[in-house]
């Protein structure tokens, strides 16, 4: 069982969403008294209801000035301000599907071997191309990276794992760690449509959780889609909270 929900949610927020005043920030973050931005996304806020419209317009102005094509504002179920979702929609933001954040300790251990299945941490362009193609099959046009981008990320700070069954790429996923956090995130999970429901994705989860433990992370989490949630729950992941994105697209 995970720690009491409120305690773990607080630890998650400190690691993934908001640092105390004066603390070192991850390189991709910007904090103001009212919001935290990560790669431009709003991931935390402290705004009073009378100030919603003003604060939303101010963040849209920041994104426009940065040349962004869109702005996503993420609301977390355990600290969502009453009425902010409605204010975002009134300002032209579109609600995205709600995802469940699942979490477990990083003491999962190795997966049971599957005959013919090989799990590799990618380091070549050929492997990156395999991951790229799996991502396209899963995410379609929402995947906007190139194989070269993917390999660069994998070699620098976001390792990817690839599962191959009898030399056929069948599943992949990446591991992210926010600087200074005790949590590591499982992202980018994808499986070949012809090889699903055969247990090939589960070892990719095991490999990433083991790597998180080796990095010194106590916890791993995933913003789970319906396709991966049953697999993760079977491996001991439990609900931390829900997160819903609200997306504003700037007109050309």
WOTAJO-V747602 format. One record per helix or strand of 3 or more residues. SS is the DSSP state (H for helix, E for strand). FROM is the first residue (numbers start at 1). TO is the last residue. If there is no record, write none. Layout:
ss = {SS | SS}
from = {FROM | FROM}
to = {TO | TO}
This chain:
ss = {H | E | E | E | H | E | H | E | E | H | H | E | E | E | H | H | E | H | E}
from = {5 | 29 | 35 | 41 | 49 | 70 | 84 | 99 | 117 | 125 | 147 | 160 | 168 | 183 | 193 | 202 | 219 | 226 | 238}
to = {16 | 31 | 38 | 45 | 65 | 76 | 90 | 105 | 121 | 142 | 156 | 165 | 177 | 191 | 195 | 215 | 224 | 234 | 249}
